[in-house]
Amino acid sequence: MQTVIKVEQLSKAYNGQPVLDRLCISVQAGTVFGLLGANGAGKTTAIECILGVKSADGGKVFLLGHHPQKERRQLFQKVGVQFQQGDFQPEIRLAELCEETACLYEAPADWQKLCAQFGLADKLKQTIKSLSGGERQKLFIVLALIPNPRLVFLDELTTGLDAKARREVWQILAKLKSNGLTIFLTSHFMDEVEVLCDEICILHKGQAVFYGTVEQAKQACNCTKFEEAYLALSGEEATI
């Protein structure tokens, strides 16, 4: 099986304070990988360094066999990215934004079909500012999939969605995975992680404190529920 993401000894510090400490990750093609941890654990910095948006202080990263900073042009056509916050003109219509995005890629996916899959077919003429938080979140996922990528990064993909919409998104992603798409995600929803992820890495203060499957995490903590294992491994405390 092809290794799509290879991260070796990735390190990053700000003002002398380590944010990532020798992180190692290997993600295989056609799998879903979850990077987990509390706010401030280093997830965002890890993704930024993996994508080449920020330079690491040490270590190596390869995406689809390419260096993310030296070979950005090659990767642009193959990698989709969805972040929680999108900086788009509030007056632009959904259809206009999707069409403009599709023009950037050599072989884009059918954005109208994607919008229909994510329940946005009747929103095409609406402006971005008129969409609800959940609808914007779905749109950001659509935009990440328009490149017809081999690899997609999804940051808190179902934040703002109701339970029904979350499960619909899970089903769509499971189908995309079965068609060969590799998915790298972050999430604070442990049920989502349990359903979607083949492997996970849990960060605590920039260090990987667990790497393996959800079942292995539960076994490591002698827990019956993954959320309990996550809280124990990540250093977070459950509150009542």
Buried (B, 14 or more C-beta within 10 A) or exposed (E): EEEBBBBBEBBBBEEEEBBBBBBBBBBBBBBBBBBBBBEEBBBBBBBBBBBBBBEBEEBEBBBBEBBBBEBBEBBEBBBBBBBBEEEBEEEBBBBBBBBEBBEEBEEBBEBBEBBBBBBBEEBBEBBBEBBEEBBBBBBBBBBBBBBBBBBBBBBBBBBBBEEEBBBBBBEBBEEBBEEEBBBBBBBBBBBBBBBBBBBBBBBBBBBBBBBEEBEBBBEEBEBEEBBBBBBBBBBBEEEE
